[in-house]
């Protein structure tokens, strides 16, 4: 059986476990996996394969993810557009993003684990 998912450009293997294939997609999280399994009537079956799903379930998965979430290239473009939006304004947040410093109020003076660098 062959089925193409429209929510990602990545080719999904039907012979390996679902969670391995889906977590390799950019933007796919544990929460989305939980929603997927619950919607299909399962509770965290890690060994399950796509080849064991019926065609109706595969269509439901495809329809559900297209209408409710953004993945892969669309997500990258969305994040990039959001960053470019900050670059178009002249404000404090833009200067922090440009210099590579934290934007949301994290400490940089005493906390060495945070991003503390100046771009030249």
Backbone as CSV, one residue per row, in Angstrom:
resi,resn,N_x,N_y,N_z,CA_x,CA_y,CA_z,C_x,C_y,C_z
1,UNK,0.836,-1.178,0.000,0.000,0.000,0.000,0.884,1.245,0.000
2,UNK,0.506,2.231,-0.796,1.270,3.473,-0.883,0.338,4.634,-0.601
3,UNK,0.771,5.531,0.269,-0.028,6.695,0.630,0.910,7.867,0.835
4,UNK,0.626,9.004,0.217,1.458,10.203,0.369,0.777,11.169,1.325
5,UNK,1.520,11.584,2.346,1.016,12.591,3.275,1.285,13.961,2.690
6,UNK,0.275,14.831,2.725,0.415,16.169,2.162,0.935,17.183,3.164
7,UNK,0.992,16.828,4.449,1.442,17.813,5.433,2.955,17.875,5.543
8,UNK,3.677,17.005,4.853,5.133,17.051,4.886,5.697,16.660,3.532
9,UNK,6.863,17.200,3.229,7.523,16.829,1.979,8.430,15.622,2.174
10,UNK,8.627,15.204,3.420,9.498,14.075,3.734,8.800,12.760,3.385
11,UNK,9.542,11.842,2.819,9.004,10.525,2.518,8.937,9.705,3.801
12,UNK,7.793,9.157,4.088,7.587,8.391,5.314,7.613,6.908,4.985
13,UNK,8.426,6.170,5.736,8.536,4.736,5.543,7.397,4.038,6.271
14,UNK,6.808,3.048,5.629,5.697,2.323,6.235,6.164,1.111,7.027
15,UNK,7.445,0.788,6.929,7.931,-0.413,7.600,8.491,-0.136,8.988
16,UNK,8.868,1.116,9.293,9.413,1.417,10.616,8.301,1.955,11.523
17,UNK,8.629,2.133,12.791,7.643,2.582,13.774,7.194,4.013,13.479
18,UNK,5.959,4.306,13.834,5.362,5.604,13.535,6.118,6.734,14.212
19,UNK,6.413,6.559,15.500,7.020,7.664,16.239,8.404,8.010,15.709
20,UNK,9.136,7.047,15.184,10.457,7.332,14.611,10.321,8.181,13.356
21,UNK,9.370,7.839,12.519,9.164,8.581,11.271,8.628,9.981,11.526
22,UNK,7.678,10.104,12.443,7.047,11.402,12.655,7.946,12.380,13.399
23,UNK,8.745,11.895,14.354,9.615,12.803,15.087,10.768,13.310,14.224
24,UNK,10.999,12.707,13.077,12.025,13.218,12.171,11.509,14.391,11.331
25,UNK,10.207,14.679,11.404,9.618,15.813,10.692,9.813,17.070,11.529
26,UNK,10.255,18.146,10.909,10.483,19.411,11.608,9.147,19.952,12.100
27,UNK,9.040,20.169,13.406,7.828,20.727,13.983,6.903,19.699,14.588
28,UNK,7.241,18.422,14.501,6.395,17.389,15.090,6.849,17.131,16.514
29,UNK,5.927,17.259,17.475,6.275,17.148,18.887,5.567,15.957,19.525
30,UNK,5.918,15.720,20.781,5.313,14.639,21.547,3.819,14.874,21.717
31,UNK,3.424,16.123,21.899,2.011,16.465,22.049,1.219,16.107,20.787
32,UNK,1.766,16.390,19.637,1.073,16.070,18.382,0.986,14.563,18.176
33,UNK,2.016,13.844,18.620,1.986,12.386,18.555,0.890,11.845,19.473
34,UNK,0.742,12.424,20.655,-0.289,12.019,21.603,-1.673,12.238,20.991
35,UNK,-1.892,13.386,20.356,-3.175,13.681,19.714,-3.452,12.683,18.590
36,UNK,-2.417,12.374,17.822,-2.560,11.423,16.725,-2.986,10.047,17.225
37,UNK,-2.307,9.544,18.244,-2.622,8.218,18.756,-4.014,8.175,19.388
38,UNK,-4.360,9.236,20.112,-5.697,9.286,20.712,-6.779,9.347,19.639
39,UNK,-6.547,10.123,18.588,-7.516,10.241,17.511,-7.714,8.943,16.749
40,UNK,-6.667,8.132,16.693,-6.757,6.840,16.013,-7.274,5.735,16.932
41,UNK,-7.447,6.057,18.212,-7.982,5.078,19.142,-6.934,4.264,19.864
42,UNK,-5.700,4.717,19.883,-4.625,3.998,20.562,-4.057,4.872,21.664
43,UNK,-3.378,4.242,22.600,-2.745,4.987,23.678,-1.272,4.645,23.712
44,UNK,-0.438,5.456,23.038,1.017,5.333,23.038,1.508,3.945,22.644
45,UNK,1.131,3.509,21.479,1.651,2.243,20.973,2.875,2.578,20.135
46,UNK,4.063,2.425,20.703,5.287,2.851,20.033,5.705,1.932,18.894
47,UNK,5.348,0.665,18.957,5.789,-0.281,17.936,4.875,-0.302,16.714
48,UNK,3.799,0.445,16.743,2.827,0.428,15.650,3.456,0.993,14.374
49,UNK,3.079,0.422,13.246,3.594,0.861,11.946,2.461,1.426,11.106
50,UNK,2.802,2.299,10.168,1.786,2.880,9.301,1.116,1.830,8.430
51,UNK,1.828,0.774,8.112,1.257,-0.254,7.249,0.097,-0.981,7.921
52,UNK,-0.016,-0.902,9.250,-1.101,-1.563,9.968,-2.361,-0.704,10.045
53,UNK,-2.271,0.570,9.658,-3.443,1.440,9.655,-4.280,1.193,8.415
54,UNK,-5.586,1.365,8.547,-6.459,1.266,7.387,-6.327,2.538,6.554
55,UNK,-6.832,2.480,5.345,-6.756,3.635,4.454,-7.564,4.809,5.005
56,UNK,-8.694,4.512,5.659,-9.503,5.580,6.262,-8.747,6.311,7.354
57,UNK,-7.989,5.583,8.167,-7.191,6.212,9.235,-6.096,7.095,8.634
58,UNK,-5.473,6.639,7.560,-4.423,7.436,6.922,-4.990,8.723,6.336
59,UNK,-6.186,8.647,5.737,-6.827,9.854,5.230,-7.178,10.805,6.371
60,UNK,-7.634,10.256,7.516,-7.962,11.080,8.665,-6.721,11.782,9.202
61,UNK,-5.620,11.053,9.302,-4.365,11.632,9.786,-3.935,12.787,8.889
62,UNK,-3.973,12.556,7.596,-3.576,13.579,6.629,-4.470,14.816,6.743
63,UNK,-5.780,14.609,6.762,-6.738,15.717,6.846,-6.583,16.481,8.156
64,UNK,-6.430,15.760,9.264,-6.323,16.372,10.580,-5.088,17.256,10.685
65,UNK,-3.942,16.768,10.228,-2.714,17.539,10.362,-2.649,18.699,9.392
66,UNK,-3.230,18.582,8.216,-3.255,19.706,7.273,-4.094,20.846,7.836
67,UNK,-5.213,20.528,8.479,-6.129,21.564,8.956,-5.764,22.144,10.317
68,UNK,-4.947,21.461,11.113,-4.717,21.910,12.480,-3.284,22.325,12.804
69,UNK,-2.304,21.886,12.040,-0.917,22.154,12.387,-0.118,22.578,11.162
70,UNK,1.058,23.152,11.422,1.971,23.559,10.358,3.287,22.812,10.567
71,UNK,3.820,22.227,9.504,5.044,21.443,9.583,6.022,21.875,8.505
72,UNK,7.240,21.378,8.641,8.271,21.418,7.613,8.519,22.808,7.050
73,UNK,8.408,22.943,5.751,8.766,24.174,5.057,7.871,25.337,5.461
74,UNK,6.574,25.083,5.631,5.655,26.157,6.019,6.005,26.695,7.399
75,UNK,6.380,25.812,8.308,6.753,26.245,9.651,8.040,27.062,9.620
76,UNK,9.009,26.625,8.831,10.258,27.377,8.720,10.020,28.764,8.132
77,UNK,9.164,28.834,7.106,8.844,30.132,6.507,8.105,31.030,7.491
78,UNK,7.225,30.442,8.296,6.488,31.217,9.296,7.441,31.815,10.329
79,UNK,8.372,30.983,10.827,9.325,31.472,11.828,10.245,32.535,11.238
80,UNK,10.640,32.330,9.987,11.503,33.300,9.321,10.785,34.631,9.112
81,UNK,9.515,34.549,8.720,8.716,35.763,8.535,8.509,36.511,9.828
82,UNK,8.351,35.760,10.921,8.182,36.393,12.222,9.454,37.142,12.631
83,UNK,10.605,36.534,12.338,11.871,37.191,12.658,12.074,38.426,11.771
84,UNK,11.714,38.326,10.494,11.846,39.471,9.592,10.916,40.612,9.985
85,UNK,9.778,40.259,10.615,8.861,41.293,11.087,9.535,42.163,12.147
86,UNK,10.301,41.532,13.037,11.019,42.296,14.053,12.116,43.144,13.432
87,UNK,12.687,42.669,12.347,13.757,43.421,11.697,13.233,44.669,10.997
88,UNK,11.953,44.678,10.656,11.412,45.835,9.946,11.155,47.011,10.883
89,UNK,10.980,46.755,12.181,10.763,47.828,13.152,12.090,48.245,13.766
90,UNK,12.132,49.455,14.237,13.317,49.937,14.932,12.983,50.021,16.417
91,UNK,13.275,48.956,17.148,12.955,48.940,18.566,13.999,48.124,19.339
92,UNK,13.773,47.974,20.622,14.717,47.289,21.497,14.838,45.806,21.148
93,UNK,13.705,45.188,20.818,13.717,43.759,20.502,14.577,43.483,19.267
94,UNK,14.497,44.369,18.298,15.305,44.205,17.081,16.790,44.275,17.402
95,UNK,17.169,45.211,18.261,18.590,45.332,18.589,19.086,44.103,19.340
96,UNK,18.246,43.508,20.179,18.632,42.292,20.901,18.779,41.105,19.942
97,UNK,17.858,40.979,18.998,17.923,39.880,18.021,19.156,40.030,17.150
98,UNK,19.440,41.244,16.693,20.592,41.490,15.830,21.910,41.179,16.519
99,UNK,21.989,41.464,17.809,23.238,41.214,18.521,23.348,39.797,19.057
100,UNK,22.294,38.991,18.889,22.339,37.595,19.318,22.113,37.407,20.801
101,UNK,21.529,38.375,21.474,21.264,38.297,22.904,19.832,37.830,23.152
102,UNK,19.533,37.346,24.357,18.161,36.927,24.668,17.185,38.089,24.570
103,UNK,15.984,37.802,24.100,15.010,38.844,23.832,14.009,38.985,24.967
104,UNK,13.700,37.902,25.659,12.580,37.903,26.600,12.998,38.070,28.058
105,UNK,14.000,38.860,28.338,14.328,39.228,29.697,15.211,38.263,30.462
106,UNK,15.857,37.308,29.791,16.757,36.410,30.509,18.002,37.164,30.958
107,UNK,18.590,36.681,32.046,19.800,37.317,32.560,20.998,36.960,31.697
108,UNK,21.880,37.924,31.512,23.112,37.647,30.770,24.346,37.984,31.589
109,UNK,24.159,38.679,32.714,25.322,39.116,33.483,25.904,37.980,34.328
110,UNK,25.054,37.258,35.063,25.568,36.233,35.968,25.267,34.823,35.504
111,UNK,24.447,34.654,34.532,24.063,33.320,34.090,24.856,32.969,32.839
112,UNK,25.863,32.133,32.983,26.750,31.858,31.857,26.168,30.874,30.857
113,UNK,25.064,30.210,31.212,24.457,29.251,30.293,23.619,29.919,29.220
114,UNK,23.204,31.158,29.447,22.394,31.829,28.450,23.269,32.345,27.312
115,UNK,22.629,32.714,26.265,23.313,33.186,25.067,23.921,34.555,25.322
116,UNK,25.214,34.649,25.421,25.878,35.921,25.676,26.988,36.111,24.658
117,UNK,26.659,36.715,23.551,27.666,36.949,22.519,27.289,38.217,21.749
118,UNK,28.265,38.819,21.187,28.062,40.021,20.392,28.558,39.723,18.982
119,UNK,27.674,39.941,18.025,28.069,39.713,16.633,28.751,40.943,16.093
120,UNK,29.804,40.737,15.349,30.559,41.858,14.784,30.160,42.097,13.357
